[in-house]
Structures are given as C-alpha cells and as structure tokens.
Amino acid sequence: MASTRARTITKAVTWETLSNSVCFLIAYLIFGKVGDCLIFTVICTLLKLVLFYYHERLWHKSTWGKTDNWCAQIEAYAKQPDKELF
C-alpha cells in the first residue's frame, strides 16, 4: 500500500503540532519567557518538519518489513513457537 506525499505531509504537521506544543510547555516551565519559547519552538518545528518529511519518504521507498501478501504474514506469525494464531 502506497502513501501519498499529501498523507506524509499531513502526518508530519499533526505530529509536529502535538510534539511542539509539549516542547513549548516544557520550555515555558523552565525559562518562563513566552517570546523566547515561541521563537525557539517555531525554529525547531520548521527544522523537524523538513527532516521528518524526508525521513518518511526514505522509509516509504524502503521495502524492508513490507509485504503485500497478508497470508504470508499470518503464516509466518503462526509458525512462531510461542504464538497462537487465535
């Protein structure tokens, strides 16, 4: 199953919104200056957004751990000695 670039960008934006809100809160609790925390958070957000996008695209191109054959996945799981299928 393929991921579109729009999906990758949407994932990146939603994750960065959540993670940077947490980072801003922590920075505010430590430093107490809203302006400084906001500037730092915006810079980090832009850098991490770009890095995350390329990280996701590289993983999307990788075939490691991917399979279109769900039957093979079930069979491989069932063959594990400590696993029960149902």
N, C-alpha and C positions, 0 to 999 in steps of 0.2 A: 504494500500500500504506500503510495507516494504522498509526500507533504508538499503543499504549495508554498511559495515564498510568502504569500499573504498570511498563511497559517503560522509560519515560523515567526514572522514579524509580530503577529498578534500575541503569540505565546511570550515572546520577548518583552513586549510592552506590558502585559499584565503581570508577569513575574517581576519586572523591574519596579513597577508601581508598588507592589507589595513589599519587596525587599528594601527599597529605598525609603519607604515610609518607616520601616523598622529602624533602618540606619539613621534616619533623621532624628527619630525619637531618642535613640541611644546617644547620638552626638549632642542633642539638646540637653539631655540629662547630665552629660559630662561637662560640656562647655557653657551652656546656658545662654548663648547668643544666637538668636534666631537667624539673623542675617548671615553670619559665618557658616552656620549649619546648612542653610539653604544653598549657598554658593557651592559648598563642598559636595552636597548631595546632588546638585544638578550636574556638576562636572563628572562625578562618579557614575551617575546614571547614563550620561551620553557615552562615556568610555565603555562601560559594561554592556550597554545595549549593542554597540557595534561588535564587540568581542563575542557576545552571546550569539548574535546572528551568524557570524562566520563559524563559530563552534558547532551550531546546529546544522548548518549546511554541510560542513565536513562530515559530521556523523551521518547525515542523510545519504551522502554519497557512499559511505562505507557499507559493505554487505555483511560485515561481522555481526552475528547474532540475529540476522533477519532470515525469515523463511516465508514463502507463500503457501507452503504445504502444512496446513494445520493438523492433518492426520499424522504426519511425521512428528510433529511436536507432541501430540498426545501419546504416540507410541514410545517416543524417547522418554517421556515423563514416566510412563507406566513401567518401563524397563528398569527404572532406578530401584534398587533393592529395598530402600526404606520408605518408598512412596506407595500409596494406594490410589488407584485411579478414581474410585468413588468412595 
